Amino acid sequence: MNEALPTLPDLDALRAAGAARVDAVGWHYIETLAERTQAQSGQARLLLQAKLQETLQKFDARMNTAAEPQAAPAPVPSPLATLLQDMGPKSAPQAAGKAQVWQTENPRIQQFRKQLSKISVQKQVTQAIAQAPQNAGPINSHMLVLRSLGLMRDISPDYLNRFMAHVDTLLCLDEADKGKVTPKKAASAAKTRS
């Protein structure tokens, strides 16, 4: 019943094989148990020796499974990635325009976008009417535009949404055109100064 205690060279061999990298805490436990076993005598040494042998066998089995190359498990997508995949287009064409993306988009998202744009247009019209000039005459162009937007909002909200989309596009084009015109004017002004 007197089993041989693992010698320090056996522990050194395990240490060199990278036992601490496999399980640092488990390896520290084994080293501490080996030191205590050597410090004891009698029945306590036999009990510690049996425990050390059992622990070494379990640790050796873990090292062997860690050394075997394992096939990497397929990554499980996060819930957010799954949601984005469900919300996105079902087949992503390479050169898809905005209209094509909207057609393949989830109907709930389309409905939400439309509702959000309607709310935005309503808010813009309400703010514009609130900022109307106080003492404008009946044929003031600003007041005429505001009245027509208010009537459009009441009579045909869908037409108002389309109209505002066109107006926004025209404003963007106008701002882009202004950016191109100013360098030419600056150059002509520099020529006249010379």
Sequence and secondary structure as in RCSB ss.txt:
>XXXX:A:sequence
MNEALPTLPDLDALRAAGAARVDAVGWHYIETLAERTQAQSGQARLLLQAKLQETLQKFDARMNTAAEPQAAPAP
VPSPLATLLQDMGPKSAPQAAGKAQVWQTENPRIQQFRKQLSKISVQKQVTQAIAQAPQNAGPINSHMLVLRSLG
LMRDISPDYLNRFMAHVDTLLCLDEADKGKVTPKKAASAAKTRS
>XXXX:A:secstr
       HHHHHHHHHTTHHHH HHHHHHHHHHHHHHHH  THHHHHHHHHHHHHHHHHHHHHHHHHS       
   HHHHHHHHHS SS  TT  HHHHHHHS HHHHHHHHHHHHHHHHHHHHHHHHT  TT  TT HHHHHHHHHH
HHHHH HHHHHHHHHHHHHHHHHHHHHHHHHHHHHHHHHHHHH 
